[in-house]
């Protein structure tokens, strides 16, 4: 009998576009957002490599600023700088204040000199240079539009000047600038204490990979849980609209059979729909990792034991069962899809809040009582288990936590089964409708 009910439930879910269209939309919209964001980011990054138009006003009474200007003039292609040297005698103001800066900008605008950066060498530049004192240079950034990497173009000019000054300071010392900037070669490895494993290579790459996974894997589970709850609530509300649930409850079929059939049907369809969500999310994140050219998703980094995989799989199934049951309760208490959607919106936050909390938290800083609670609640258990399994092994008492999580899910199923009577559902739905119309 359950097999027939499950097949009937699957057919109903697959035929209803309100169930599967959201999955398809989310699978399409996430990559579309990723590509829409990376296109301007890529163009902004390409703009970094283009030559920068700079203007230099030399007020230095010595020769050191002139030498720096000649250095830039000799290598415009390598430095990628288009240089405009402005005669300092043009300006009536000589004190470095806002009036002087505005006079410079006004002169450039009137003469249609297109620059992005204005550099001013003060009168004492050479004197401080000779005495190896801290130098002062005034830089004016002319902001004409806003882009993500716009500030890096100014840094490029700043680094060119800094490297020139460093090289000059190192003259006649037989010391290379490269040695000063990078004085030693490092052979690095990392010891992951919780795993008792050694990883060779850049530790920042290891931490970025683990950090990326610990942040986004719980969020993926959160998305799955929300999708399952929304789908279960919608499917049940559809049956309430079409009065098929009332008809089904009049048949001599155990209520638990009806409930388990709906849970299994919702579980299977949501598993398929979640694959669409995950694929869309991976493509979305893949657009950024390809754009940034990072080593995230190095499979060797994520070493989770087979036992931990089994525990996590069981926990995910228990969570999906819990959220599916929660969705069925919401749908059963809703007389139509509109009411179900109204309720599932705030209820989704119940799932999302712990997901964000765990993703952005350092679980090592939790006290033992907080950890026990997070490990026992079905909504938080798989999220904290995945984050824990990435950095260390799951605790010995994990099977106990799994049993407690399953008990929570079973309790909710039993409570839900008690609702599956025509009289109770009708009475509760009427109360909800009356409250709605009072508002």
N, C-alpha and C positions, 0 to 999 in steps of 0.2 A: 504493500500500500504506500509506504514512504517513497519507494522508487517512482511510482506513478505520480505522486504529488510533486516530487522534485523535478521530474520531466515537465510537468505542467507549469511549475514555477519558472523554470528556465525558458520555456517558450514564451511565457507572458513577459518576462524581463527583456528578452531579445527583441520581441516584436514591438515593444513600446519605445518610440524614439526619445521620449523624455528620460530614459535610462541611459542609453548608449551615446546619444549626441554630446552630452557634457564631457564624456571621456575623449571623444574624437576632437572636440574643440580644444580641450586642455593639451592634447598631444600636438596640436597644430600651433596653438597660440604661444606656447613657451619657446619653441625654436624661433618663431617669428619675432618675439620680443628680443631674443638673444641677437639675432642678425640685425635687427633695427638699431640696437645699441652699439654693436661692434663696428658697423659701417662708419658712423661719425668718429668713433674712437680710432679706427684705422687711419682715416683721413687726417685726424689731428696728430697722430703719431708720425705720419709721413711728412707733415709740415715741420716737424722738428729737424728733419734732415735738410731742409731748404736753407739757402743763405739768409743771414739776418742783416737787415739794414740798420747800421749804427751811425751815430753822429758823435764826434769827439770835440770837446772844447778844452783846449790846453791853456791853462793859466799858470802853469809851472814856470818859474824863473830860471830853472836849470835845464839840463839836457836829458834827464832820465825819461821823462814823459815822451819827448821827441823820439828817443830810441824805441820805446814801446810802440809808438805809432808807426815807425818805419818797419818794425817787426811784423805788424799786422798788414801793412801795405805789401810787403814782400811775399806773403803767403795767403792771399785772399781765397784761393781755390781750396787749399788744405784746411784752412780755418773756417771757410764758408761764411765770410763776413764781407758785406759791402760797406766800405768805409767812406764817410763824409767828414772831412776836417773843417770845422767852422772857426773863422777868425774871431778870437776872443775880444778884439778891440771894437767889434761891432756893438757890443752891449755896454750901455751906460752904467748899469748897476754892477758892482763888483762883490758885494757882500752876499753870502750864501743864505738867502731867505726866499720866501715864496714869491716876492715881487721879481726877483732875479730869475727864478725858474719859469715863471709865466712869460717873462720877456723872451726867454730862449724858445719856448714852445710857440709863442706868437710869431717869432722870426721864421721858424721852420714852416709854419702854416702859410704865412704870407708868401714865402718863396717856393711853396709846394715841394718841400724836401720831405720825402716819405721815409720816416725812420721808426723803428720799434724801440730802440734803446738809445739814450743819450748819456754819454760818459763825460764827466768833468774832472780834470786833474787840478787840484788846488795849487796855490803858489809854492807851498813848502814840500811838494812831492819829492823833488830831487834831494833836498836837504835831509829829509827823513830816510830816503833810500840810501844815501851815502853813509849815514850813521846807523843803518840797519835797525831803524825804529819802525813801529807800527805805522803802516801807510794808510792814508785816507783817500778814498775815491768816491765821488758822488755819482750815483746811477739813477736815471729817471726812466721808468718803464712807461712807454706810451701804449695804453690799453685801448685798442680799437674794437676788438670783439673778445668773446669769452670762449675758451675751449679747455678741455680737460688737461692737456699737456702744455698750455700756453706759458706757464711759469718756467718750464724747463728750458725754453729758448734763452731766457735771461741768465739762467744758471750756466749755460754753455759759454756765453761771453765772459761771465765771471770766472769760470775755470780756466779759460784761455789766459786771462790776465794773471791769475794766481800762479799758473804754471810758468809763465814767463818770469815773474818775479822770483820764484823759487830757483829757476835755472840761473838767474843772474846772481842770486845770493850764494849759489854753490860754485860760482866761477873760481878757478884756481885752487879748488879743494880736492880735485880728483875723485869727487863723489858724484855718482849719477843720480839724476832726479828719480829714475825708476826705483833705485835702491831706497831712497827716502820715502817714496809713496808706497812701496811694497817691499819692506825690508827682509822678509823671509818667506820661504815656501812652506806651506802647511800640508801635512798628510793627516787628514782628520777621519775619525770614526766615531760612532755613537753607540753607547750601551743602553739598550732599552731595559730598564731595571725590572719592570713588571714581567717582561717576556724572557729575561735573561738571555738576550740575543745581542750580537754585535752587528752593526750596519756600517759599511764603509762608504765614504763619500761625503758630500757636503751636508752637514747637519741641518742647515736651513732647509734643504730639499726634503729631508726626512720629516722635519717638524711641519713644513707646509703641507706635505702629503697627509700626515696623520691628522693635522689640524683641520684640513679640508674635509677629510672623511668623517671625523668626529663631529663636525658642524653640520654637514649636509645629509649624512645617512639618517640621523634621527628626524630631520625635516622631511625626508622622503617617506619614512614610516608614518609621520604625522599626516602627510598628504593622503596616503593609502587609507588610514583610519577615518579621516574626514570623508573621503570618497565612499567608503563602505557604508558609513552611517547615513549619508545623504541618499545613496541609492536605495538602501533598505527602507528608509522613511518614505521615499517617493513611491516605491513599488507598493508598499502597504497602503499608502494614501490613495493610489490609483484604484486599488481593489475596493476601498471604502467608497470612492466616487461611483464606481460602476456596480456597487452592491454585490460583488462576487464573494467577498469575505463573509457577508451575512448568509449568503446561500451555502457556502462551504461549511459554516458552523452549524447549519441545520442538519447536515448529513451525519450519520452514525460513525464518525471518524474521531479517534482520540485527539484532543486538543494538542497534546505533545507531538503527535505525528504532523499536524498542520504546521506547528511552530518549527520543528526540526526541518521540515521540507523547505520552508521559507528561508531558514538560516543557511541551509546547504545551497539552495539556489542563489541566494544573495552572495554567499561566499565564492561560488564558482564564477559568477558574472563579475563580481568586484575584483577577483584575482585577474581575470582577463583585462578588465578596464584599468586596473592598476598598472599593468604592463605598459599600456599606452601612456599613462601618466609618467611612469619612470623613464620610458624612452624619450618622451618630450623633455623631461627635466635634464636627462643626461646630455641630449643634444644642446639644450640651452646652456648648460655649464661648459660643454665642449667648445662652444663658440668662444668663450672667454679664455679657456686654457689654450686653445689654438692661437688665439690673438696674442696672449701674453707669452706664449712659447715656454711654458713651465713644464716641470716633470711630474705634475700631479697625476695620480692614477697609476703609479708604478706598482705593479701587482705584487712584487716581492716585498713591498713595504707592509701590506696588509696581511700579516700572517696570523690567522685565527685558527685555533685547533679544531679538529673534527668534532670533538665533544662540545666545544663552545658553539660551533655552527648548529649542532643538534638542539642545544638549549635555546638558542636564539630563534630557530625555526619554530619550535614548540611555543615559545613566547609570542611570536608574531601571530601564529594561528589562534592562540587564546585571545589576543587583543582584537583580531579581526572578528572573532566570534562575539566578543564583548560589544564592540561598536556596532556590529550587525544587529545584535539583540536590542541595543539602545535605539537604533534606527527603527526597528520594527515596533518598539513601544511608542515612539513618537508618531510613526505612521498610523498605528492602530488607534491612537487617541485623536487623530486628525480626521475630520470628515471629508477633506479634499486636499489636493496637492498644495494649494496656496497656503493653507494653515500649516501643513507639514514643513514647507519651505521657510515659513516665518519662524517656526520653532527651531529648525536645524541650524539656522544662521547663528543665533547666540550659543547653541549647544556645541557648535564647531569650535568655539573659543575654548570650551572646556578641554578639548583635545589639543588645541594649538598652544595654549599657555604652557602646559608642562613640556611640550615639545621644544618650544623656544627656550624655556628655562634650562632644560638639560643640555641643549645644543651650545648655549653660551656660558655654561657653568663649568667650573673645575670640580669634577666629582670627587677628587681627592681631598678637597676642603670640606666635604660634608661630614657631619658627625654620624655616628653609627645608627642613631635613631632615624635620621633623615634618609639614610641609605636603605634601611629596612623598609620604610614606607614606600620609597620609590621603586624598590624591587618587588613589592607585593601588589601594587596597584596595576591592573592590566594596561591602563593607558600609558603609563610611564615605564613599565618593566622592559619591553624590548629596546626602547631608546637608550636607557641607561646601560643595558646589557651590551649593546653594540659599542657604545663609547668605552665601556670598561674593557671589552674584549680586544679593542684596537691597541691599548697600551699595556695590558696585562692579562692574566687569566681570570676567568670568572670565579667568584668565591665558592668555597666547598659547599656552602649551604644553598646553592642555586636551585637544586631539585626541590627543596622545601619552598622556596619562593615561587617556583612554577606551580606547585600544588596549590599554594594559597591563591595565586592568580586564577587558576582554573576554578577554584571554589567560588571566588567572586563572580566569575562568568556564569557558573552553574546556578548560583543564587539568583542572579539577574534573569536567567532563563526560566527558573521556577516561578519567579514573581511575574514574568511576562506570560507564562502559561496560564496563570490564574486570571489574567485579563481576557483570555480568549473564550469568553462566553458572550453571546449576543446581548444579553441584558446588561452586563457590566459595561461593555464597549458603548452601547447606545446611551447609557446613563452618563458616562464620563464625557462623551462627545457632546451631549446636549449641554452639560455644564460649561464646557469650553466655549461652545457657540454663544451661550448666554453672556458669558464674561466678555466675549469679543464684541457683541452688539451693545453692551453697556458702555464700552469704551468709545 
